[in-house]
Structure formats: structure tokens, C-alpha cells
């Protein structure tokens, strides 16, 4: 009896990736393209999106640059409509847009700090899923991948708003997975640990801070955006055809060893300014 291994190829698939202009989002967009997918990149910066599109086209894939604010539902709806108009269908959705603007004690965080962070980190996922969901449901297939964080798996002192937004994303992932499974739509999350990006540069560039954070990472190094790509390609295609509602952690063993993205000691020593 032969065993058929599901394909990791994404040939002929069309993917929309938010936060695609830099960091993890950009790496995932290029990784999906290398696996065969056409890419619609979404971000606020047109220049970086055009650079991404040029890289995608070098791989002989189609590429769209969709400049919009993920916090604006109307702009997201228009972006999804553009994907269908230009590429004909939408098969893969990656929600990667996110930010960390300020860190500090819970009592020092303002209502505006919470509002803006949730607007970008969590509400943008709502907008994208509302816009893309009907198309995925009607075609009875598709993969949604939400980029959360290990911060969403445990409490994180001084980052309560960020951790809460990522935990909300995980909860939404599981709810949509259960609700959309009957339509053939899979919804999963990736929960990266410490990955060196522009957003985390304030931490990785400080030797003392970096050493303190990596002390809890068995792999002993910062992750790179490319370390997240393989997991995204897996979840995007038929290789993960029976995987839904799952959170795949990519953290160099940090959570396995009982560690977490805590910054209490470093912040108490004044080593980290507001991010």
C-alpha cells in the first residue's frame, strides 16, 4: 500500500498578506511566492510594497501592491475586492499587521494606548476575516493564518495591552476554525517568540536587554523572519489539509522550557525605554 504525501506546493493559489512590507510579513509573502503562490501585499507604505512586488515577479508569480490602512474596514474591503478583480480568487489570507508602540505598567497605559494597539493588532484581523470570509466560504476552501505571539499564551508584565491583543487573536482563530470548518476553510495561528524585526529592534540592539531575553531561549539566539516561513507555507496548503484551530509556536524552545516573554526585571532596572 502506497502512501501519498500531501503537497507543499502552492502553485495556482492566491494569497493576501497584511503587514507585507517588512519583517515577518514580508518574509512570509516571499516564502509563499517561492512555494508557488501569487501575492497581494497589504501595507501602508507603497514603496516597500512595490519592492516586494518586484521580488515576487522575479519568481514568475503575479503580484499586487495594495496600499491601505488595515485599521479601516472600508479600505480592507476594497483590497479584498481588488484581489478578486485582478487575480480571480483568494485562497490564502495571512494577518500579520501589528505593532508595539508603548510598554509600561498597566496603570500607566492610557485608553488611547489600548485603543490604537487593539485597532491595529486585533480589529484589523476582524476586518480582513469579515471581508475575505464570504469568498472563502462560497468557494468552500481556503486557509487563514493569523500571526499572533507567545505573548498571547501567558501574562506579560508591562506589555498587558500587547499580550491581550495577541490572546484575543488566538481566541478568534479557534472560534473561526470551529465555525468555518464545515465550509472547508481552515483557520490557524502562528505564535512566534523573539524574532529580530524593525518592531523589536529597540530590544535586540541593546546588548544587556538582548542577553536578558535570550537567557530564556534554549536555542540561544533571536529568531529571524525566515524562521517563521516554513510553518506558514505548511499551514497555507494541502500539507495541512486536516489542521485547523491550531497554534504553532516558533520560539527556539522558550515556552517548552517554561520561559516566557517576560520583561519585568529588565524594565525594573530601567534598561528598556518605552518601545
C-alpha positions as CSV (number, residue, x, y, z in Angstrom):
1,X,0.0,0.0,0.0
2,X,1.5,3.3,-1.1
3,X,1.4,6.4,1.0
4,X,0.5,9.7,-0.7
5,X,2.2,12.7,0.8
6,X,0.1,15.9,0.6
7,X,1.8,18.5,-1.5
8,X,3.6,21.6,0.0
9,X,3.2,23.3,-3.4
10,X,1.1,26.4,-3.5
11,X,1.1,26.6,-7.3
12,X,-2.0,28.4,-8.6
13,X,-3.0,29.8,-5.2
14,X,-3.6,33.5,-4.5
15,X,-2.5,34.9,-1.1
16,X,-3.3,38.2,0.6
17,X,-0.7,39.1,3.3
18,X,-1.1,42.1,5.6
19,X,1.9,43.8,7.1
20,X,3.7,42.6,4.0
21,X,6.2,45.5,3.6
22,X,8.6,44.4,6.3
23,X,9.7,41.8,8.9
24,X,7.8,38.6,9.2
25,X,5.0,39.6,6.8
26,X,7.5,40.3,4.0
27,X,9.3,37.0,4.7
28,X,6.1,35.1,4.6
29,X,4.9,36.8,1.4
30,X,8.2,35.8,-0.3
31,X,8.1,32.3,1.1
32,X,4.5,31.7,-0.2
33,X,5.6,33.0,-3.6
34,X,8.6,30.7,-3.7
35,X,6.1,27.8,-3.0
36,X,4.1,28.9,-6.0
37,X,1.5,31.4,-4.8
38,X,0.6,34.8,-6.3
39,X,0.9,37.5,-3.8
40,X,-1.3,40.5,-2.9
41,X,0.7,42.5,-0.3
42,X,-1.1,44.9,2.0
43,X,0.6,47.7,4.0
44,X,0.5,51.5,4.5
45,X,3.8,52.1,2.7
46,X,3.6,52.0,-1.1
47,X,7.4,52.0,-1.7
48,X,8.2,48.9,0.3
49,X,5.2,47.1,-1.2
50,X,6.4,47.8,-4.7
51,X,9.9,46.4,-3.8
52,X,8.2,43.3,-2.5
53,X,6.1,43.0,-5.7
54,X,9.3,43.2,-7.8
55,X,10.8,40.3,-5.8
56,X,7.7,38.3,-6.3
57,X,7.6,38.9,-10.0
58,X,11.2,37.7,-10.3
59,X,9.8,34.3,-9.2
60,X,7.4,34.4,-12.1
61,X,4.4,35.0,-9.8
62,X,1.7,37.7,-10.1
63,X,2.0,40.5,-7.5
64,X,-0.3,43.2,-6.3
65,X,0.6,46.2,-4.1
66,X,-2.4,47.2,-2.1
67,X,-1.7,50.3,-0.1
68,X,-4.2,50.7,2.7
69,X,-4.7,51.1,6.5
70,X,-5.7,47.8,8.0
71,X,-7.5,49.7,10.7
72,X,-10.0,51.0,8.2
73,X,-12.7,48.4,7.3
74,X,-13.6,50.1,4.0
75,X,-10.0,50.0,2.8
76,X,-9.7,46.4,3.7
77,X,-12.9,45.5,1.8
78,X,-11.6,47.4,-1.2
79,X,-8.3,45.5,-1.1
80,X,-10.0,42.1,-1.0
81,X,-12.2,43.2,-3.9
82,X,-9.1,44.2,-5.8
83,X,-7.6,40.7,-5.3
84,X,-10.7,39.1,-6.8
85,X,-10.8,41.5,-9.7
86,X,-7.1,41.1,-10.5
87,X,-6.3,37.5,-9.6
88,X,-9.7,35.9,-9.8
89,X,-9.8,34.3,-6.4
90,X,-8.4,34.3,-2.9
91,X,-7.1,31.1,-1.3
92,X,-4.7,32.2,1.5
93,X,-5.1,35.0,4.0
94,X,-2.2,35.9,6.3
95,X,-2.9,38.5,9.0
96,X,0.5,39.8,10.0
97,X,0.0,43.6,10.5
98,X,0.9,44.6,14.1
99,X,2.7,47.0,16.3
100,X,4.0,47.7,19.8
101,X,4.0,51.5,20.4
102,X,4.5,51.7,24.2
103,X,5.5,49.4,27.1
104,X,4.9,50.1,30.7
105,X,3.0,49.4,33.9
106,X,-0.7,48.7,33.3
107,X,-1.7,51.7,35.4
108,X,0.4,54.0,33.2
109,X,-1.1,52.8,29.9
110,X,-3.8,55.2,28.6
111,X,-7.1,54.3,27.0
112,X,-5.6,55.6,23.7
113,X,-2.6,53.2,24.1
114,X,-5.1,50.3,24.4
115,X,-7.4,51.6,21.6
116,X,-4.8,52.1,19.0
117,X,-2.9,48.8,19.7
118,X,-6.1,46.8,19.6
119,X,-7.2,48.6,16.4
120,X,-4.1,47.5,14.6
121,X,-3.3,44.1,16.2
122,X,-6.8,42.7,16.6
123,X,-9.5,44.7,14.9
124,X,-7.6,44.6,11.6
125,X,-7.9,40.8,11.7
126,X,-11.7,41.2,12.2
127,X,-11.9,43.4,9.2
128,X,-9.9,41.1,7.0
129,X,-11.8,38.0,8.0
130,X,-15.1,39.7,7.5
131,X,-14.1,40.8,4.0
132,X,-12.5,37.6,2.9
133,X,-14.7,35.1,4.8
134,X,-17.7,35.1,2.4
135,X,-15.4,34.4,-0.6
136,X,-13.6,31.5,1.2
137,X,-16.9,30.1,2.4
138,X,-18.6,30.3,-1.0
139,X,-15.6,28.6,-2.8
140,X,-15.6,26.0,0.0
141,X,-11.9,26.2,0.7
142,X,-9.0,28.3,1.9
143,X,-6.5,28.9,4.7
144,X,-6.4,31.8,7.1
145,X,-3.2,32.2,9.1
146,X,-3.1,34.7,12.0
147,X,0.3,35.8,13.2
148,X,-0.1,36.0,17.0
149,X,2.7,35.8,19.5
150,X,3.9,33.7,22.5
151,X,2.8,36.9,24.4
152,X,-0.8,35.7,23.8
153,X,-0.1,32.4,25.6
154,X,0.7,33.8,29.0
155,X,0.7,37.0,31.0
156,X,3.4,39.6,30.2
157,X,4.0,42.3,32.8
158,X,4.4,45.8,31.3
159,X,3.0,44.5,28.0
160,X,-0.5,43.8,29.1
161,X,-2.2,45.5,26.1
162,X,0.0,43.7,23.6
163,X,-0.4,40.3,25.2
164,X,-4.2,40.8,25.5
165,X,-4.4,41.7,21.8
166,X,-2.5,38.6,20.8
167,X,-4.5,36.4,23.1
168,X,-7.7,37.8,21.5
169,X,-6.3,36.8,18.1
170,X,-5.7,33.2,19.3
171,X,-9.3,33.0,20.7
172,X,-10.7,34.3,17.4
173,X,-8.6,31.8,15.5
174,X,-10.1,28.9,17.4
175,X,-13.6,30.2,17.1
176,X,-13.5,30.8,13.4
177,X,-11.8,27.4,12.9
178,X,-14.7,25.6,14.6
179,X,-17.3,27.8,12.8
180,X,-15.8,27.6,9.3
181,X,-14.6,24.0,9.2
182,X,-17.9,22.8,7.6
183,X,-17.2,25.1,4.7
184,X,-13.7,23.7,4.1
185,X,-12.0,26.8,5.4
186,X,-9.1,26.3,7.8
187,X,-8.0,28.9,10.4
188,X,-4.8,28.6,12.3
189,X,-2.3,30.8,14.2
190,X,1.4,31.1,14.4
191,X,2.9,32.2,17.8
192,X,6.5,33.4,17.2
193,X,8.8,34.2,20.1
194,X,11.6,36.7,20.0
195,X,12.2,37.5,16.3
196,X,14.5,40.2,15.2
197,X,12.5,42.8,13.2
198,X,12.2,46.5,13.0
199,X,9.5,46.3,15.7
200,X,11.8,44.6,18.1
201,X,15.0,46.5,17.2
202,X,14.9,48.5,20.4
203,X,15.3,45.3,22.4
204,X,17.7,43.3,20.1
205,X,20.0,46.3,19.6
206,X,20.6,46.6,23.4
207,X,23.2,44.0,24.4
208,X,22.1,43.9,28.1
209,X,18.4,43.6,27.1
210,X,19.1,41.1,24.4
211,X,21.1,38.9,26.7
212,X,18.4,39.0,29.4
213,X,15.7,38.0,26.9
214,X,17.8,35.2,25.3
215,X,18.6,33.7,28.7
216,X,15.1,32.2,28.5
217,X,15.5,30.8,24.9
218,X,17.2,27.4,24.8
219,X,18.2,27.9,21.2
220,X,20.3,30.9,22.4
221,X,19.5,33.2,19.6
222,X,17.0,35.7,18.2
223,X,14.7,34.2,15.6
224,X,14.8,35.6,12.1
225,X,11.7,36.4,10.0
226,X,12.7,33.5,7.7
227,X,12.3,31.1,10.6
228,X,8.6,31.6,10.5
229,X,8.2,31.0,6.8
230,X,8.2,27.2,6.7
231,X,5.3,27.0,9.2
232,X,3.3,29.5,7.2
233,X,3.8,27.5,4.0
234,X,2.8,24.3,5.7
235,X,-0.4,25.8,7.1
236,X,-1.2,27.5,3.8
237,X,-1.5,24.4,1.6
238,X,-2.7,20.9,1.4
239,X,0.0,19.5,3.6
240,X,-2.1,20.9,6.5
241,X,-5.4,20.0,5.0
242,X,-6.7,18.5,8.3
243,X,-5.1,21.1,10.6
244,X,-7.4,23.8,11.9
245,X,-7.8,25.7,15.1
246,X,-4.1,25.1,15.9
247,X,-1.5,27.5,17.3
248,X,2.0,26.6,16.1
249,X,4.7,28.1,18.3
250,X,8.1,29.1,16.8
251,X,10.2,30.3,19.7
252,X,13.5,28.3,19.9
253,X,12.2,26.2,22.8
254,X,11.3,29.1,25.1
255,X,7.8,28.0,26.1
256,X,8.8,24.3,26.1
257,X,11.4,25.2,28.8
258,X,8.9,27.1,30.8
259,X,10.1,30.5,29.9
260,X,8.1,33.4,28.6
261,X,8.4,36.8,27.0
262,X,8.7,38.5,30.5
263,X,10.5,41.8,30.8
264,X,9.8,42.6,34.4
265,X,13.4,42.5,35.6
266,X,14.7,44.4,32.7
267,X,12.1,47.1,32.9
268,X,12.5,47.4,36.6
269,X,16.2,48.1,36.0
270,X,15.3,50.8,33.5
271,X,17.0,49.0,30.7
272,X,14.1,49.2,28.3
273,X,12.5,52.6,27.4
274,X,9.0,52.6,26.0
275,X,9.1,50.8,22.7
